[in-house]
Amino acid sequence: MAVKILVIDDDPDIIDVLSVLLEGEGFEVVTARDGAEGLEKIKLENPDLIILDLLMPHVDGFAVCNMLKDPRWARWSDIPILVLTSVREEASRRRYELETGMRMDVDDYVEKPIDPDVILERIKKILARKEKI
């Protein structure tokens, strides 16, 4: 069975590029265009990995990270998250800490623009760590 990756991003070009790239590597790709849709897809699809943008309309990626810490989401809280965003990592982590009082606990962080080799390398590392757990 193929590894299922949920891509949550409001940019249709990013979704298209990641879908082509990941499907070409044999991954099953599910997409969502904002955090609210992403949370629904997490419940429905139970992905093996989430690629998450932080800045989106409606429900942003910060809210998705925070929601997955809620005990009601415990079933899905161990899904690895790779943040893929145009926001510098230090700024994102600081904002999350200020808003929630908690550390942003994600498995990896990649700043846009996308480098396909970097994305694939990071995904494979995260999935390899998950297998060792």
C-alpha positions as CSV (number, residue, x, y, z in Angstrom):
1,M,0.0,0.0,0.0
2,A,1.3,3.4,-1.0
3,V,2.2,6.0,1.7
4,K,-0.5,8.6,1.8
5,I,0.5,12.3,2.0
6,L,-1.9,15.1,2.7
7,V,-0.9,18.4,1.2
8,I,-2.7,21.4,2.9
9,D,-2.0,24.6,0.9
10,D,-4.1,27.4,-0.5
11,D,-1.9,27.9,-3.6
12,P,-3.1,25.7,-6.4
13,D,0.3,25.8,-8.1
14,I,2.0,24.4,-5.1
15,I,-0.7,21.6,-4.8
16,D,-0.2,20.8,-8.5
17,V,3.6,20.7,-8.3
18,L,3.7,18.6,-5.1
19,S,1.0,16.2,-6.5
20,V,3.0,15.6,-9.6
21,L,6.3,15.3,-7.7
22,L,5.0,13.0,-5.0
23,E,2.8,10.8,-7.3
24,G,5.9,10.4,-9.5
25,E,7.7,8.9,-6.5
26,G,4.8,6.4,-5.8
27,F,3.1,8.3,-3.0
28,E,-0.7,8.6,-2.8
29,V,-1.6,12.3,-2.6
30,V,-4.6,13.9,-0.9
31,T,-5.1,17.7,-1.0
32,A,-6.9,20.4,0.9
33,R,-7.0,24.1,0.2
34,D,-7.2,25.4,3.8
35,G,-6.8,24.2,7.3
36,A,-10.5,23.5,7.8
37,E,-10.6,21.2,4.8
38,G,-7.3,19.8,5.9
39,L,-8.7,18.8,9.3
40,E,-11.6,17.1,7.7
41,K,-9.2,15.2,5.3
42,I,-7.1,14.1,8.3
43,K,-10.2,12.4,9.8
44,L,-11.3,10.9,6.5
45,E,-8.0,9.8,5.0
46,N,-5.7,9.2,8.0
47,P,-2.6,10.2,6.1
48,D,0.9,8.9,6.9
49,L,2.4,12.5,6.6
50,I,1.0,16.0,6.4
51,I,2.7,18.8,4.3
52,L,1.3,22.0,5.8
53,D,1.4,25.6,4.7
54,L,1.1,28.1,7.6
55,L,-0.5,31.1,5.9
56,M,-3.9,30.3,4.5
57,P,-7.4,31.8,4.7
58,H,-10.1,30.6,7.1
59,V,-8.1,28.2,9.3
60,D,-4.3,28.6,9.0
61,G,-1.6,26.1,9.5
62,F,-0.8,27.4,13.0
63,A,-4.4,26.5,14.0
64,V,-4.1,23.1,12.5
65,C,-0.9,22.4,14.5
66,N,-2.6,23.7,17.6
67,M,-5.8,21.6,17.0
68,L,-3.8,18.4,16.6
69,K,-2.6,18.9,20.2
70,D,-6.1,18.9,21.5
71,P,-7.0,15.6,23.2
72,R,-10.0,15.2,20.9
73,W,-7.5,14.8,18.1
74,A,-5.3,12.3,19.9
75,R,-5.9,9.6,17.3
76,W,-4.2,11.8,14.7
77,S,-1.6,13.6,16.9
78,D,1.3,11.3,15.9
79,I,1.0,12.0,12.1
80,P,4.3,13.7,11.1
81,I,4.1,17.2,9.9
82,L,6.4,18.9,7.4
83,V,5.8,22.6,7.3
84,L,6.2,24.1,3.8
85,T,5.8,27.8,3.8
86,S,7.2,31.2,2.7
87,V,7.5,32.4,6.3
88,R,10.9,32.2,7.9
89,E,11.2,29.4,10.4
90,E,12.2,31.7,13.4
91,A,9.3,34.0,12.8
92,S,6.8,31.1,12.6
93,R,8.0,29.4,15.7
94,R,8.0,32.7,17.6
95,R,4.4,33.6,16.5
96,Y,3.1,30.1,17.4
97,E,4.8,30.4,20.9
98,L,3.3,33.8,21.5
99,E,-0.2,32.7,20.4
100,T,-0.4,29.4,22.1
101,G,2.2,29.5,24.9
102,M,3.6,26.2,23.4
103,R,6.5,25.2,21.2
104,M,5.5,24.5,17.6
105,D,6.1,20.8,17.4
106,V,6.6,19.8,13.8
107,D,8.8,17.1,12.3
108,D,10.5,19.4,9.7
109,Y,10.3,22.9,8.3
110,V,11.1,23.9,4.7
111,E,10.9,27.4,3.4
112,K,9.5,28.1,-0.1
113,P,10.3,28.2,-3.0
114,I,10.2,24.5,-3.4
115,D,13.3,22.5,-4.2
116,P,12.0,19.1,-5.3
117,D,15.1,17.2,-4.2
118,V,15.0,18.8,-0.7
119,I,11.3,18.1,-0.3
120,L,11.8,14.4,-1.3
121,E,14.8,14.0,1.0
122,R,13.0,15.5,4.0
123,I,9.9,13.4,3.4
124,K,12.0,10.2,3.2
125,K,13.8,11.1,6.4
126,I,10.6,11.7,8.3
127,L,9.0,8.5,7.0
128,A,12.2,6.5,7.9
129,R,12.1,7.9,11.5
130,K,8.4,7.0,11.7
131,E,9.2,3.4,10.7
132,K,11.7,3.2,13.6
133,I,9.1,4.2,16.2
